[in-house]
Amino acid sequence: MTLKTALAQGTKLLEEGGVEAPKLTAEVLLAHALKKERVYLIAHANEELSELGWIHFGRYLHQRLQRKPTQYITRQQEFYGRTFYVDERVLIPRPETELLVESVLPQITQNSVVLDVGTGSGCIAISIALETRAFVVSSETSAAALAVAAANAGRLGAKVHFILADQALAIKSGSLDVLVSNPPYIPEHYSPKLPPEILNFEPHSALFSGADGLDSIRALVQDSSRVLKPGALLAFEFGFGQSAAVRQLLPSASISTDLAGIDRICHNRV
C-alpha cells in the first residue's frame, strides 16, 4: 500500500466516522506515524507504507474515531509559533489564547513581574517569558499539569518559576505588574452540549467553573486587588455570552474580541 492509498483510506474512515476535517486529520496522523512532516506525504506519495507504519497509523485512526483529540494523539500543539507538548493532563491551547498573549506583550518589559494563573501546559507563561525576558511566575492547582508546563519550559528554554498553588494565594501583596490567565469559564450545566473530544478527554478542572462559569474569574478579580501594584494590569480570557457579567465585575475594564468578533479578552487596571 502506498502512502497515497493509505491517506485516502484513512480520510474515508474519518469522514464516515463524522470526524471534522478528515483529510487534514489523516495527513497529520499518517505523518505522525511515519515521524515525518506532512509535506513528506506529498513528495513521497507513491512510497510503500511499511507494516509498522500501517500499525501505528491504524492505531491513531482508531483513537481519533473514538474522539480522542488529534493533539493528544500526536502529543503536540502549536502556540504562538512554538510547539508545546500536550496530553490529557492539560487543556489543549486555543488560538483565542494567542490573542490574550499578544494583547499583554506591549504592557510587559524585561523588568516586569508577571503571574500566569492556572498555567496548564505553560503556553501563556512560556510565550511571555521568551518574548519579553520578564520575571514570570506560573501557578497551578494540578501537580500533573505543572509537570507538563515545567517540561515545556525546559525544552523551549524559558525561564519560568512554577508554584503549586490556587490562584494567586501564594503571591506577595502588591508585587505584580501583570496578572494574566486563561481560567476555566464553562458553566457546569453546559457539559452535555460539549463535543466528546472536549468532555471526555480534556481536564474538567480546566474547563468548568461553577453554575455560571464565573467562579474562577471572580476569584481572579478578588486576588488582583491584593497582588497587583497600583496601575498594574489584570488580563484574562472569558467565554461566549459572559461579557455583560464581566463588565459588572469590572465596570472600567476594556474588552476586546477574538477573530470571530466575539467578546473574549478583558483588560483591567487596578
C-alpha positions in Angstrom: 0.0 0.0 0.0 1.3 3.4 -1.0 1.2 6.5 1.3 -1.3 8.0 -1.2 -3.6 5.0 -0.8 -3.2 4.8 2.9 -4.1 8.5 3.2 -7.2 8.1 1.0 -8.4 5.1 3.1 -7.7 7.0 6.3 -9.6 10.0 5.1 -12.6 7.9 4.1 -12.7 6.2 7.5 -12.6 9.5 9.4 -15.2 11.0 7.0 -17.5 8.1 7.6 -16.9 8.4 11.3 -18.0 12.0 11.3 -14.6 13.4 12.3 -14.1 17.1 11.5 -11.5 17.9 8.8 -10.9 14.2 7.8 -8.3 14.8 5.1 -6.2 17.1 7.2 -6.5 14.8 10.2 -5.5 11.8 8.2 -2.4 13.7 6.9 -1.4 14.7 10.4 -1.8 11.2 11.8 0.0 9.5 8.9 2.9 11.9 9.1 3.0 11.3 12.9 3.0 7.5 12.3 6.0 7.9 10.0 7.7 10.5 12.2 7.8 12.9 9.2 6.4 16.3 8.3 3.2 16.5 6.3 5.0 17.7 3.2 6.8 14.3 3.1 3.4 12.7 2.2 3.2 14.8 -1.0 6.8 14.3 -2.1 6.6 10.5 -1.4 3.0 9.8 -2.3 3.9 6.5 -4.2 6.2 5.2 -1.5 5.2 1.9 0.1 3.9 2.2 3.6 5.8 -0.2 5.9 3.9 -2.7 8.1 5.0 -0.8 11.2 3.8 2.5 9.7 0.4 0.9 9.0 0.1 -0.4 12.5 0.8 3.0 14.0 -1.5 4.8 11.5 -4.3 2.3 12.2 -4.0 2.8 15.9 -4.1 6.6 15.6 -7.1 6.4 13.3 -8.9 4.2 15.8 -8.1 6.6 18.6 -9.4 9.6 16.6 -12.6 7.7 15.7 -13.0 7.2 19.5 -13.0 11.1 19.5 -9.6 11.4 21.2 -8.3 14.8 20.1 -5.6 14.8 17.4 -3.3 16.9 19.7 -3.5 14.2 22.4 -2.6 11.6 19.8 0.4 13.5 18.4 1.2 14.9 21.9 1.8 18.4 20.4 0.1 21.7 19.7 1.4 24.8 18.0 1.1 28.0 20.1 2.5 31.4 19.3 5.0 30.0 16.9 6.3 27.2 19.1 5.4 23.6 19.6 4.1 22.6 23.0 3.8 19.1 24.4 0.2 18.3 25.5 -1.6 15.3 26.9 -4.7 14.6 28.9 -3.2 16.4 32.0 -3.6 19.8 30.4 -6.0 21.8 28.3 -5.2 22.0 24.5 -4.1 25.6 23.8 -6.5 27.5 21.6 -5.9 30.3 19.0 -8.0 32.7 21.2 -5.4 32.4 23.9 -2.7 33.5 21.5 -4.7 36.8 21.3 -4.5 37.1 25.1 -0.7 36.7 24.9 -0.5 39.2 22.1 -2.6 41.7 24.0 -0.4 41.8 27.1 3.0 41.8 25.5 3.1 45.5 24.8 2.4 46.1 28.6 5.4 44.0 29.7 9.1 44.8 29.9 12.1 42.8 31.0 11.7 44.4 34.4 8.0 43.4 34.8 6.9 40.7 37.3 4.1 38.6 35.7 1.9 35.9 37.1 0.1 33.3 34.9 -2.7 31.8 36.9 -3.8 28.2 36.0 -0.9 27.7 33.7 -1.8 24.3 32.3 0.6 23.5 29.5 2.5 26.7 30.3 1.8 28.2 26.9 1.0 31.7 28.2 3.8 31.9 30.7 6.4 30.4 28.4 5.4 32.6 25.5 5.6 35.7 27.6 8.9 34.7 29.1 10.5 34.1 25.7 9.1 37.2 24.1 9.9 39.7 26.9 12.5 38.2 29.2 10.3 39.4 32.1 10.3 37.7 35.5 7.4 35.2 35.0 5.7 33.1 37.7 3.1 30.3 37.0 0.6 29.0 39.4 -1.4 25.8 39.0 -3.5 23.6 41.3 -2.8 20.4 39.4 0.7 18.9 40.1 0.2 16.8 37.0 -0.4 19.9 34.8 2.5 21.7 36.4 4.9 18.8 35.4 3.8 19.3 31.8 4.4 23.0 32.0 7.8 22.7 33.6 8.8 20.1 30.9 7.7 22.5 28.2 9.7 25.4 29.7 12.8 23.2 29.9 12.5 22.0 26.3 11.8 25.5 25.0 14.5 27.2 27.1 12.1 29.5 29.0 12.9 30.8 32.5 9.6 30.4 34.4 9.1 30.0 38.1 6.4 27.4 38.8 4.4 27.1 42.0 1.7 24.6 43.1 -1.0 27.0 44.4 -4.6 28.1 44.0 -5.0 31.3 42.0 -2.6 34.0 43.4 -2.8 33.0 47.0 1.0 32.3 47.3 1.9 35.7 45.9 3.0 38.7 48.0 0.7 41.6 48.1 1.4 44.5 45.7 4.2 42.6 43.9 2.8 42.1 40.3 2.9 44.2 37.2 0.7 41.9 35.3 -1.7 39.1 36.3 -2.8 37.0 33.3 -4.9 34.0 33.0 -7.0 31.7 30.8 -9.2 30.4 33.6 -11.9 27.7 33.4 -15.1 29.5 32.4 -17.7 26.9 31.1 -20.9 26.7 33.2 -21.3 23.2 34.7 -24.7 22.8 33.2 -23.3 23.2 29.7 -21.3 19.9 29.8 -23.9 17.8 27.8 -23.5 20.3 24.9 -19.7 19.9 24.6 -18.2 17.8 21.9 -16.9 14.4 23.1 -13.3 15.5 22.2 -13.6 18.1 25.0 -15.9 16.5 27.5 -14.3 13.0 27.5 -10.7 13.9 27.3 -9.8 17.4 28.4 -9.3 18.0 32.2 -12.6 19.2 33.7 -10.8 21.4 36.3 -9.5 23.5 33.3 -13.0 23.7 31.7 -15.7 24.2 34.3 -16.1 26.9 36.9 -19.4 26.8 38.8 -23.0 27.2 37.8 -22.4 30.3 35.7 -18.8 29.6 34.7 -17.5 32.7 36.5 -16.2 31.3 39.9 -12.6 31.4 38.8 -12.9 34.8 37.2 -14.5 36.2 40.4 -11.5 34.8 42.4 -9.1 36.3 39.9 -10.7 39.8 40.3 -10.6 39.5 44.0 -6.9 38.3 44.0 -5.9 41.1 41.6 -6.8 43.9 44.0 -4.4 42.4 46.5 -1.4 41.2 44.4 -1.2 43.9 41.7 0.7 47.1 42.1 -1.2 50.3 41.7 -2.0 50.8 38.0 -0.9 47.3 37.1 -2.8 45.0 34.7 -5.2 42.2 35.1 -5.9 40.4 31.8 -7.9 37.2 31.2 -9.9 35.3 28.7 -13.7 34.6 29.2 -16.4 32.7 27.4 -19.2 33.4 24.9 -22.1 35.3 26.5 -20.1 36.3 29.6 -19.2 39.9 28.5 -22.0 41.6 30.5 -21.2 39.7 33.7 -17.5 40.6 33.3 -18.4 44.2 32.9 -20.5 44.0 36.1 -17.4 42.7 37.9 -15.1 45.2 36.3 -17.1 48.3 35.1 -13.9 50.2 34.0 -12.5 47.2 32.1 -11.5 47.2 28.4 -12.9 44.2 26.4 -11.7 43.0 23.0 -12.9 40.4 20.6 -11.5 37.3 19.1 -11.1 36.6 15.4 -14.8 35.7 15.2 -15.8 39.0 16.6 -16.9 37.5 19.9 -16.0 39.4 23.2 -13.2 37.3 24.6 -10.4 39.2 26.4 -10.7 41.5 29.4 -8.0 44.1 30.4 -8.4 46.0 33.7 -6.1 48.4 35.5 -6.3 48.3 39.3 
